Amino acid sequence: MNYPPSPLTALDDKYREMTETPIPRLVFRLAIPSMVSMVVTALYNVVDSAFIGHLSTEATAGIGISFAYMTFIQAIGFFFGHGSGNHISRALGARRYDDAETMAAVGFFTPLLVGMVAALVGLPLLPWLVVLLGAPPGVVEPACDYLRYILIASPFMMSALTLNNQLRLQGNARFGMIGIVSGALLNIVLDPILIFTLDMGVTGASVATAISQFSAWCLLLWGTRRRESVHIAVANFKPSGYYYREILAGGLPSLCRQAFNCVSVVMLNYAAKRFAPIGDEASSVAAFAVVSRATMFAFSLILGFTQGFQPVCGFNYGAHKYRRVRQSYLFAYSVSTVMLLILSVLGYLFAPQIIALFRSEDPLLIEIGSRALRWQCLVFPLVTLSTATNMLFQNIRMPFRSTLLSIGRQGLFFIPAVLILPQFLGLHGVEMAQAVADVCTFLLSIPFAVWITRKLSALSDGD
């Protein structure tokens, strides 16, 4: 009689796959589902914005205001997902399977609890919260309508991001892709039904997102029960200082990056409102919200591809195969740079058409958004160096260097740029702030990239 392979046998097979398969083929195999997952995750916001754009400029701005809280959700989800997932990846590479199962449970259940607390605190303070996030007077009501059900769904959204990253960093990105894609397709179907057919407006978009994210959470949880995956069980939830320190070391760069993303979105909202033409604050805020969605969609492709090398990096670093770590890093950086160069050229050439997809009825929104998008496209390919290098440091447990690079783009450089440039250039300064930040982040990344490449080369001599 033929019996199915045991879970340990399946994990041993995964070890051999991750440490012996040629790097280009392995990275592409892992990157494709990661790219699909990241693009589809971005589609949640893009689809909502596209449908809501047909209601009013104020509604579009309300979605943009809510994006700051969505970034907070991502900060928590990525923190626990990357922190626990990186540890799981190294543990599997070292064949410490019990350790991996305990970390998977700690990493999953903690953001579920954090999301519950966020919902309980945020719902009673909702009107105050959207004003704090930068909503102009006419945008407060639609922002509240959208954010209400997002708050309710926070526990599932946070832990779904954690599950997706845990699966990806185990080398099982296709299971994460199934959950994320299914939820996004459901969102695309529900949006027009709830927004227009049932005449729920902005609230309909929020409800559609909440339902879709819960459905994705269920499918992702199912993915952890597969034979090739590290299983999540309540019995393995053994929180301790050791595991939270490991999550902090592996997830701090993601937390800092997303936290500064949240702060930068709020500051961008304030700057767009302050330096807008008098009486056109909603159009200005909405324009930058649309640009954020468009660039996020493009960047998600690159982020997904570079994430394809992370499990390769984690497994092989744990197995002391440093030559493969270096090779996967350089391969991911080279391919992602070419991809982003192509996307940037297209974005620059068709900027007005891209912005009009979200809100064609507002000429001022298209004018402001087109200028801001073109500024970003001019330097967008530079972003891949900091992204790939940051991910490498994060996987091989160099938290200080990874954190410094992760906060560079939206923290160290964007926040000063959006505070200083508009003082001299007005709204044009707001439009070019992200481009200036990207150039500075690239310059910061160069010495780190050179150093780690040389270090991995030296370690490779002992492979």
N, C-alpha and C positions, 0 to 999 in steps of 0.2 A: 504494500500500500504506500502511495506517495503522500507524504504529509507536507503542509505548507511550511515554508522556511520560518524559523523562529524570529522574533524581533531582533535578537542579538545578531543573528546571521544576516538579516537585512541591513543592519547598521554597519556590519563589517563590509558588506558589498558596497555600501555608500562610501565608506572610507577608501576602498580601492578605486572607486570611480573618481573621487575628488583628488586623489593624490597621484593617479597614473594617466588619466585621460589628457591628451594634448591640450594645452592652454587655450588656443583660439577656439577650438571646437567646444570645449567645456564652458568657457565664458559666454559664447554665443548661446549655447543651450540653456544656461541659467539666466542670461540677460533677457531673452525674449519674453518669458512669462513675467519677469520683473518689470520690463518696459510696459507690457500690457497692463499690469496692475497699477503702475504709477500713472499712466495716461488715463486709465479709467477712473482712478481716484480723483484726478484733476477734472474729469468730465462731470463729476457731481456738481461742482461749482460752476463750470462753464455752461452746462445744460440749464441749470437754474437761472443763471444770468441771461442766457439767450431767450428763454421763455418770458422771464419777468421783464425783459427789455421792451416787450410789446405792450406792457401796461402803462408805464410812465418812467420819466427820468428819476423821480423821487424813489420809485420802487427799486430801480437799478442801483441807486446810491445806497438804499437800505441794505441790499445784499452785500455791497462793498463794505459797509460798516460792520456787518455781521462776520465778515471774513476774518476780522481780528480775533474773534472768539474761536472760529474754526481753526485758526493757527494755534491757539492755546490747546485745543483738543489734540492737534497733531503733535504739539510739544510733549504732552504727557504720553501719548501713544508711542511716539518714536523713542522717547527716553527709555521706557520700559521694554519696548520691542528691540531696539538696538542694544541696550544694556544687557538684557537677558539673552538675546539671540547671539551676540558675539561670544558670550561665555559658553553657550551651548555649542557653538561651532568649534571652539577650541577644545571643549571637553570631549566632543565626538572625535576630533582629530587625535586626542590622547587616549581614546577609548574608555573614558570615565562615564559610563552610561547612566548610572544612578545619580550622579551629580547633575547631569544634563536634565533628567526628569524633575528633580527638585527645583532647579532653576526655572524650568518651563512653567511650573505651577506658581511659583512666587511671582514671576514676571507677568503672568496672566491675571491672577486674582487681585493683585494690588491696584492696577489701573481701573479695574471694575469698581472697586471701592472708592477710589479717588473721583471717578465720574459721578457716582451717587452723591458724594458730598458737594461737588460742583453744581449739580442740578438743584439740590436742596437749598443751597446758598443763593444761586443766581436767579431762580424764578421769582422770589419775592422782590428782588431788587432790579427787575428787568428794565423799567424806564430809566432809572438812574444809570444802569450799566451801558445802554446804548448812547446816552449823552456823553459818558466818560470815554467811549470809544470814538467820539468825534462827530456824532450825527448832528447836522444842522436842524433847526426847528421843524421844517417840513418833512424831514426824513425819519423822525423819531418813531412815528406810528408804524410805517412799513418795516423798519428795522426790528421793532418789537415783535411784529407779526411773524417775521421769519425766524427770529432767534428763539422764540418760545419753545417750539418742538425740537429744535436742535439741542437745547438744554436738557429736555426730557430724555433724549437719545444719547446724551453724553457718555454714560457708562459703557454702552455697546460700541460707540464710535471709538472711544479710547482703547478698549480691549481688543477690538477688531484690528486696529492698526498694530497692536502688539502681536497678535496672532499671525498676521500677515508677515511681519518681519521675522518672527521666530521660524516660521516655515521656510521663508526665503533663505535665512542664514544656515538652515540645516541642509540646503541644497534641494528643497522641495517646493520651489517657487510656483510650480504649476498648480499645486493645491490652493495656494494663496490666490493665484490668478483666477481660479474658478469662482471662489467666493466673491472677490472684488468685482469681477466682470458681471456676474449674475446680479449683484446688487445694483450696479450702474445701469444695466439694461432695464431692470425693474423701475429705476428712477426715471429713465427716459419715457417709459410707457405711462407711468403715473402722473408725471408733470402736466402734460396737456389735459388729462382727464380732470385732475383736481383743480388746476388753475383756471381753465376755461370752461370745460363742460359742466363741472359742479360749481363754477363761479366762486371759488375760494380764494383767488388772487394769490398774494404773497404767502398767505397761510398754507395754501395748497402746495406750494413748492417746498415749504418747510416740512409738512406732513409726509410728502413723497420722499424726501431725503431721509427722514427718520425711519420710515417703514423699510426703505431700501437698505439702510445701514444695518438695521436689526437682522434683516434677511441674510446679508453678507456675513454678519457675525455668526449666525447659526451654521452657515456653510463652512466657514473657516474653522469653527470648533469641530465640525465633522472631519475636516482635513487632518486634524491632529490625531484622529483615531486610526488613520491609515497605518499599514504595516511599516512603511518606510519612515514614519514620523515619530518624534519623541512624544509620548502620550502625556496628556494633562489630566491629573487626578487630584481631587480634594485631599486625599491622603498624603499627597506629596507636597502640599502647601505647608512648608516649614520655614516661615520667615525668620531670618536671623541677620545679625550684623554683617556676617560674611557675604551673604548673597546680595544684600543691599549695597554693600561696598563695591561688589563686582558690577552690579547694575549701574552704580554711580560712575565707576571708571569707564565702562563701555558706553553708557548712555548720556553722560554729561555733555559731550559735544553736540549731540542732537538736541538735548534740552536747551542748551544755550543758544544754538542756532534758531530754533523755533521760537524761543522766548524773545529773542531780538527781532525775529520776523514779526511777532505780535506787536511789539513796541513800535517797530518801523511802520507797520500798517496804520497804527493809530496816529503817529506823527505825520504820515503822509496825508491822512484824512484832514488833520488840522491845517496842514500847509496848503492843501488843495482848497480848503474852505476860506482860509485867510487871504490868499493871493488871487482868488478867482475874481473875474469881472463882477462888479456890483450887481446883485440880483441873480447871478448865475452860479451860486454856490453848489446847487444840486448837480448841475451839468459838469462842473469841475471835479467834484468828488466822484461822480459816476464815471467820468472819463478815466481817471486813474484806477478805479476799480476794474474797469474793462481791460486796461493794459495789464494789470496784475494777473487777471485770468488768462489772457493770451500768452504772456510770457511764462506763467506757471505751467500751462499746457505744453509749451515747447521744452521747458526745462525738465518736465517730468520724463520726457523721452530719454534725455541724457542721464538724469538721475537713475532711471530704471536700468540703463545699460551699465553704468558704473557700479550699480548695486550687484550686477551679475558677477563681478569679480570678488565681491566681499566673502561669500562662503568659500570660494577657492582660496582666498587669502587666509581666512581663519583656519580652515582644515590644514593647509600646508604649513602654516606657521606653527600650529600645534604639533604637527608631525616633523618639524625642523627641516622642511624642504624649502629653504629660503630662495633658491633659484626660481622655483615656480611662483613664489610670492612676488618677486621682482618682475618676472615676465608678465604675470597677470595685470599688475599695476600699469606697466608701460603700454600694454596692449589696450587696456580699457581707456587710458588717457588718449591715446592716438586716435582710436576709432570714434570716441565721443566728441573729440575736437572737430573732426571732419563732419560729423553729423550736425553739430551745432552751427558750423560755418554755413552749411547749406540752408538750414532753417533761418539763419539770420539774414541771408541774402533775400530769401523769399519774403520774410517779414518786413524788410526795409522797402522792397518794391511794391508790396501790396498792403501797406499799413492802413490806408483809408478804408479799403474793402474789408479788412479784418475787423477793424473797429465798428464798421457799419453793420456787421453781422449781429452785434449785440444791441445796437440802438440806432437804427438808420434815420429815425425821425428827428434827431437833435443835431444840427450842423455844428454847433459849438463843441459838443461832446466829441464828435468825429475829428474836428480840427485839433483840439488839445490832445486827444488820445493818439492821433497819428504822429504828432511831433514827439511825444514821449516814447512811443514804441520805436520810432526810428533812431532816437538817441540810444536806446538799449541795444538795438540790433547792431549798431556800429562796433560794439565791444563785447557782445555776448559770448563769442567763442573763447574769450579769455577765462571764462568762469570754470571751464573744465579742469584746469590745473589745480585750483584750490579744492574743487569737489573731489577729484580722485585722490589727491594727497591726504585730504581730511579723512576720507573713508579708510585709507590704508592705515593711518595712525590710529584710528578708532578700533580697527580690527586687531591690531597687534599690541593693543593696550599701552598706548602712549597718550594718555588723556590730556595732558597739558598742551602739547603741540596740536592735537586734534581740536581741542576746544578753542584755542587761539585762532586757528584757521576757520573754524565754523562760525565764529562771531564776527569775523572780519567784514564780510560783505554787507550784512544788514545791521551790524552793531558798531564796530570800530569806525567804519567809513561812511555808511549811508546816513546814520543819524546826524553826524556833524555836517555832512553835505546838504541834507534837507533843511538844516537849521541855518546854515551860512549862505549858501548860494542864492536863495530867494531874496535875501536882504539886499543883494546887489542887482539881481536879474529878474526879480519878480516871479511870475508864474513860469517863465522859461527856466529859472533856476530849479524849480520843483521838477520840471520835465527832464532835466539832465542829471539830477542827483544820483539816480541809480547807475548811470553810465560811469560817472566819476568814481563811485564806490567800487565798481567792478574793476576798473583799471588799477586802483590802489590795492585791491585784494590780490590781483594777479602779481603785482610787484612783491607783495608780502610772501606769496607762495613760492616764488622761485628758489630762495635759499633752502627752504624746507624740502622741496622736491629734489634738489641736487644732493642734499645731505642724506636723505633716506635711500636714494638710489645707490649712492656709494656704500652706504652701510650694508645694504642687502647684497651688493656685489662681494663685499668682504666676507660676509657670512656664507655666501654661496660657495666659497672655496672649500668649505668643510662639508658640503653636501655629499 
